[in-house]
Amino acid sequence: MKPGPGQYEVFGKIYDLMPSSLGYLEIGIASWYGKKFHGRLTAMGEVYDMYGITAAHKALPLPTMVRVTNLDNGRDVVLRVNDRGPFHEDRLIDLSYAAARRLGFDTQGTAPVVVEAIDEVNYPELAAKIHKDNYYLQAGAFQRRQGAEEQLKRVKDALPVDVQVRILTSETSSGLLYKVWVGPLESIREEEIVAERIRDRNLGSPVRVTVGSE
């Protein structure tokens, strides 16, 4: 059986993606990954840095800001989930080496943790502080401008007229890339509504992009 919308497959097993991180809270076992994966691409296409403060999760939307607390010692860290994993039944989250070090379990393999999404449900004040930057949804990236223009029209048709949709051009090693961006968006709730409309029209799974306001 092939994975359907909102699913992906690793090592022959199909995993379901969460449509939203709003109110997410879960207790489980954290592990960490280091040198073996350092420099490789994450599921978001970013380069994994074992000295950065990031994490991998099997189901949370990418990216999601979470607070991870080590239940053995009470230490906590706020970090960004930008990768998929760990693909073990008994593991909840895979932290970067630096994040595991902050939580005090870098000299051992695992630790019991609680993972909480940083949002208006769990941490409204912290969420407001973290998200005071401008953030957007990327609704596609294309090598041909025509493809981006067609996607822009479809996305515009799916959204209220007051939501901005634009094409940004970026240079890569293989040429130009045309990205369809939606926003800026004012709240996580607005982001969830916009993302749901895009998914409901089968226009892909939009990815959050944060741009500093300073």
TAZIGI-V980640 format. One record per helix or strand. SS is the DSSP state (~ for helix, > for strand). FROM is the first residue (numbers start at 1). LEN is the number of residues. If there is no record, write none. Layout:
ss=SS from=FROM len=LEN
ss=SS from=FROM len=LEN
This chain:
ss=> from=7 len=4
ss=> from=13 len=4
ss=> from=25 len=9
ss=> from=41 len=1
ss=> from=47 len=1
ss=> from=54 len=4
ss=> from=64 len=7
ss=> from=76 len=8
ss=> from=93 len=4
ss=~ from=97 len=6
ss=> from=110 len=8
ss=~ from=124 len=7
ss=> from=134 len=9
ss=~ from=145 len=14
ss=> from=165 len=8
ss=> from=175 len=11
ss=~ from=188 len=13
ss=> from=207 len=5
